[in-house]
Every structure is written in structure tokens, then in C-alpha cells.
Amino acid sequence: MNTRTFFVGALLVAGVLPLVAPTLPPAADGQRARTVSTVEPDAAASRVDWPTHFRDQPLTQQPLSALEQRFARRFPGAIARFSDGRRTLVLRDVDRPTRQLHPAADCFRAAGYAIERPRPFVDDRGDAWSCFGARRDGEALRVCEAIVDSEGRRWTDASAWFWAAQYGGGPWRATTVIEAVAEVL
């Protein structure tokens, strides 16, 4: 076998391995691969020190929807849902880069919402967000999201966060704020 054939074969294996890794069976010692969460979502979320307030409003933890529960089973972190009485917040905590921390627009689109193009937004506190409008069955929502690390660095784009996270940092918290509006952006 020549060197070129070996190199091309190694590249092909390296390219395909991440795609099949989540489906690999448990390791010999009975532990699952790290890409699959072995903790029930509610148990993982209960160990996180979630915030008690958002924008000076008290938060009440809400149960995850059935769809969120299914997603949380394979999510490499913790997910929780809260309400401040006016808005819904979905918080996702991770301690390593993952493509499962994806834009909320993907979830809303998959749930049948018509999505407007995300736009940058800076709130009254100077925090940057990415916001989009979502519509379905006469319901209009404004959805804003950002990812923040333990040092306060902020990303409004999940892809930009993912590539920056490859070089270290963390843990990270993605905050998605959902509120009903009369008209979408």
C-alpha cells in the first residue's frame, strides 16, 4: 500500500467517524460514549445552579415539553425551561463544544413555524442577542438567543460559538427568550 492511499483512507475514516460515533455501542466497561448523555434530563437539570431571576423578574421553573425531553436525553449538558410570567426562557448548559447546541430557529422551523431571518439586537443593558420572528396558526413570537461563557464572552451565532469553543473556554450557557408579540419583527 502506498503512502497516498493510506493517507486518503485515514482521511475518509476521520471524516466518517464523527457521524457514526453517537451510534456506537457502550464501551467494554459498560459506560456509554461521552457523546451520549447517560443522565435523565430532569436529573441533569436539577444539579445545575439555575438563575432565580431574569431582567429583575423572578423565574419559575417549568417542565420541559415532550419534544424538549426527547432532545435532552441525548444532549451533552443540561436543559431547563422557565417563565417570568411574560416570557419563556429555555436555558441550555454545556461544558464542551457540541453541534447539538444549535440555533433556536432550527427547532422552531422543525416545529412548523414560519421563521424570519435572524437579526442582531442590543438590549437596554447593552447585551447582544440574535432575534427572529416566528409564526404558526395565528401565533406570533419573538425569539432572542445568546450564548455566554463563564468569563462573560458572548456569542449570538451558534456556529461562531462552536468554532471559538474549539479553542477552549466554557462552561457555556445558551439562553433563548421567547415572548408572544402582536406582530413579528
N, C-alpha and C positions, 0 to 999 in steps of 0.2 A: 504494500500500500504506500503510495507516495504521500509526501507531506501535505500537498494541496488537498487531496481527497480527505485526509484525516482532519484537516482544518475546517473544511466545508462541512463535514459530518458533525464535528464538535459544535459549530455554529448553529446547525439545524437542531441539534439536541438542546442546546442552551435556549434557543428561541421557543421551542415547544414545551419544555419542562414547566414554565410558569402556568401554562394553560391547563396542564393535567395535574399539577400538584394538589389542588383542592380536592381532587377525587381519589387521591392515593389512600390505601388502607392504613389503619393505625400501625404505628411502629411496633417492633418486636416486644417492647416493654409494655405495650397496651396503651401508650399515650398517643393521642392524635397529633397530627402535624400542627404546627403553630398557626397555620393559615385558617384553621377551623376552630371556632370558639367551642370549648367544652363546657362552658358555664351557661346555665339558663339565663336568658336576658334579664329577667327580674332580679336574679341573684347578683349578676354583674352590676346592674344599675344600683342596687341597694348598697354596694360597697363604695360608691363614689360620693364624694363630698359635693353634692349638687348645690347650686346657689339657692338662697331663700327669697331673693328679690331680683327684679329686672326693671331697670329705669325707675327705681324707687317704689315699685309696686310689688306687694307680696306675691309669691308664687305658690300655687297649689299643684302638687304632682298629680298627673292624670294617668290612667292605664294606657299602655300602648295599644294601637289599633291592631287588628289581626294581621294586616299587611306588615306593619312595623315589627310585630313579634316574629313573623317568619324571617324577615330580613335580619333581625337582631340575633337569631340563632347562629348565623354564620359571620356576623360582624366581629372583627377583631378588636373589640372595645366595649363600651357601654353606651346605651341609648336610653334617654328618658324624655317624657313629654310633660309639659307644664302649662298652666294657664295663669294669667294675671287678671282674669275676669273680662278682658277685652281682646287679648291676643293669645295665640297658642305658640309655645316655644318648643322646638324639638332640639335637644342637646345630644351631641354625639362626641364621646371622648375616645381618643386613640393615643397609643404611646409609640407607634411606629407608622411609617408611611404605608398606605394601602389605597388601592383604587376603589375600594368599597366606600370610601369617604368621597362620594361623588356629588355633583350639583343637585340641589333640590328640584330644579327644573326637570331633570330626568325622571324623578319619581312622580311629579305632577303630570307630566306628559304621559307616562305609562298608566296613570290612573284615569286617563281620559280627559284631562284638562287641555284647553287651548292655551298655549303659552306665548306671551310676548317676549321679545328679545330682552335678556337681562341688561340692566343699565347700572352704572355706578351711582352711588348715593352717599352723601356725607350727612350724618345726622347732626342735631343741635349740640351734641357733645364732641363733635369733630371725628367721630368714628366712621370709617369707610365700610360700606356694605355693597353687595350686589343685589339688586332688586328686580323683580319681574312681576307682571300681572298674570293671573291665571283665571280662566273662566270655564264653568261647566254647569249646565242645567240652570241657568239664570243666576248662579252664584259667582260673585266677583271677589277675588282675593288679591292682596298684595303680599308678596313673599320676599323677604330680605334675608341674606345669609352672609356669614363671615366665619373665618377660621382664625383662632388666636392661639399662640403658644404660651408657655409659662413665662416667657420674657416680655410678653406684650406685643410681639410682632404679629401683624395682621395680614391675612390674605382674603381677597374677595373672589378669587378664582381657584377652584379645587385643583385644576391641573397645575397652576403655578405653585400652589402649596405643595403638591405631590413632589414636584421636581426639587423644590427648595428643601423639603424634608429628607430627601435622599442624602443630603449632606449633614444630617444630624438635627438636633433640637428636640423639641417635644417636652412633655406631652402636649397634645393639641385638643382644643375643644371647638367643634363646629356648632354654631348657633344659627338656627333657622327660625325666623319670626314670621308668623302667618296671621294676617288680620283681614277681616271682611271689610270691603270698601264699597261705596256706591258705584264708582267707576274705576276700572283698572287703569293704572298709569296712563 
